[in-house]
Amino acid sequence: MPVAVCSLKFESAHSGAQKIVYDSDGYHLVRFPYAAAEESYDPWKMHDPAAGGGASKYPDARSGLIWPSHDGWATLSALLYWAPDSRATEYRARFVRDPLNLSTRYDSTATTDISATGGGQYRSYTWQMFVHPGTPVGFKISARAGDTKIAVPITLAEFKMAIHTDVIRP
């Protein structure tokens, strides 16, 4: 079964903590460097700065996108480490088709809302869905104290997509 894979990694040890900038939907689109120094893997060029007919440079918003190289059934996974912040009481995350409204329209799925724990705030997420070339996918996050969004920096993030390209549709 052919599988096309894109694996992205952001690590504060290489790039400094990622500052959170909330979009109008109340979430931050996690950004990923284009350089291989962050242990990324992208032979199908799904995280290309010119993907989707645009131009991008890390850490702009487009650097948070994976542009599927094939139609198929995709397994999405993400890993996130938040910097310590005693103000945050909940952490949210979601996968979003076209998070910047560049092609089809914003379509979020698999939103997760988790209370803060007494230790570190380390989270992993998975979801599966159909993906298509021309519709980018992103991973968005939010830290909150009640209704107030808090700009808690992230120190590690990974975002991966594995597309099963031989899915048979009736």
C-alpha positions in Angstrom: 0.0 0.0 0.0 1.7 3.2 -1.1 1.9 5.9 1.6 3.1 9.6 1.1 4.5 11.0 4.3 5.2 14.5 5.6 6.8 14.9 9.1 7.4 18.4 10.5 9.2 19.3 13.7 9.7 22.6 15.6 12.0 22.6 18.6 12.7 25.7 20.7 16.4 24.5 21.2 16.9 25.4 17.5 14.4 28.2 16.9 13.5 29.7 20.4 10.1 29.2 21.9 7.3 29.8 19.4 5.2 32.8 20.4 1.5 32.4 20.2 -0.5 34.7 17.9 -4.2 34.1 18.0 -6.2 34.2 14.8 -9.8 35.5 14.6 -11.0 31.9 15.4 -9.3 32.1 18.8 -6.5 29.6 17.8 -2.9 29.8 16.8 -1.7 28.0 13.7 1.5 26.1 14.7 4.4 27.0 12.4 7.2 24.7 11.3 10.6 25.6 9.8 11.3 24.7 6.2 14.9 23.6 7.0 15.8 20.0 7.6 17.6 21.0 10.8 14.4 20.4 12.8 14.4 16.6 11.8 11.6 17.1 9.2 10.9 14.6 6.4 9.2 15.8 3.2 10.2 14.0 0.0 6.8 14.7 -1.6 7.3 18.5 -1.0 4.1 18.9 1.0 5.7 21.6 3.2 7.2 23.6 0.4 7.4 27.4 0.9 6.0 27.8 -2.7 3.1 25.3 -2.2 -0.3 26.4 -3.2 1.1 29.1 -5.5 2.3 31.3 -2.7 5.5 32.3 -1.1 6.3 31.7 2.5 9.1 32.2 5.0 9.2 30.7 8.5 7.5 31.8 10.8 4.7 33.3 8.7 1.3 31.6 8.9 1.8 29.6 5.6 4.7 27.8 7.3 2.0 26.0 9.4 0.5 24.3 6.3 0.9 20.8 4.9 -0.3 20.7 1.2 -1.4 17.1 0.5 0.5 15.7 -2.5 -2.2 13.1 -3.3 -5.9 12.4 -2.8 -6.3 9.8 -0.1 -7.1 8.7 3.4 -4.7 10.5 5.8 -3.6 9.8 9.3 -2.7 13.1 11.0 -0.8 13.2 14.2 0.6 16.0 16.3 2.8 16.3 19.4 2.9 19.5 21.5 4.8 20.7 24.5 3.7 23.9 26.2 6.0 26.1 28.2 5.0 26.3 31.9 2.3 28.8 32.7 0.3 28.6 35.9 -2.4 30.9 34.5 -3.7 28.4 31.9 -6.5 26.1 33.0 -7.3 24.4 29.7 -5.5 23.6 26.4 -7.3 23.1 23.1 -6.1 21.7 19.8 -7.7 21.0 16.4 -6.8 19.9 12.9 -8.1 22.3 10.2 -8.6 22.0 6.5 -7.6 25.3 4.8 -7.0 27.2 8.0 -6.0 30.4 6.1 -9.0 30.3 3.7 -6.7 30.0 0.7 -8.7 27.4 -1.3 -11.8 25.6 -0.2 -12.7 27.2 3.2 -11.9 26.8 6.9 -13.1 23.4 8.2 -12.0 22.3 11.6 -12.2 18.8 13.0 -11.1 16.7 16.0 -11.2 19.7 18.4 -9.8 18.5 21.8 -10.2 20.4 25.1 -8.1 19.2 28.0 -7.7 20.6 31.5 -4.3 21.6 32.7 -2.5 18.9 34.8 -0.2 19.4 37.8 2.9 18.5 35.7 4.1 19.5 32.3 1.5 20.2 29.5 2.6 17.6 27.0 -0.1 16.4 24.5 -0.3 14.1 21.5 -3.2 14.0 19.0 -4.4 11.8 16.1 -7.2 12.0 13.6 -8.0 10.4 10.2 -9.7 12.0 7.2 -9.7 12.3 3.5 -7.3 14.9 2.1 -6.9 16.5 -1.4 -4.2 18.4 -3.2 -5.1 22.1 -3.2 -6.6 22.0 0.3 -3.9 22.5 2.9 -4.1 21.1 6.4 -2.9 22.8 9.6 -2.7 22.1 13.4 -4.1 24.9 15.6 -3.9 25.4 19.4 -5.2 27.6 22.2 -4.4 28.0 25.9 -7.1 29.5 28.1 -8.0 30.6 31.6 -11.8 30.6 31.4 -12.8 32.7 28.4 -9.4 34.5 28.3 -6.9 33.3 25.7 -3.3 33.2 27.0 -0.3 33.3 24.8 1.6 30.4 26.4 4.6 29.7 24.2 5.3 26.2 22.8 8.7 24.5 23.1 8.2 21.5 20.9 5.7 20.6 18.2 5.5 17.9 15.6 2.9 17.6 12.9 2.7 14.5 10.6 0.6 13.4 7.7 0.6 9.9 6.2 -1.6 9.6 3.1 -2.7 6.2 2.0 -2.9 6.8 -1.8 -4.6 3.7 -3.0 -7.9 4.1 -1.2 -10.8 2.7 -3.3 -14.0 4.7 -3.4 -17.2 3.1 -4.6 
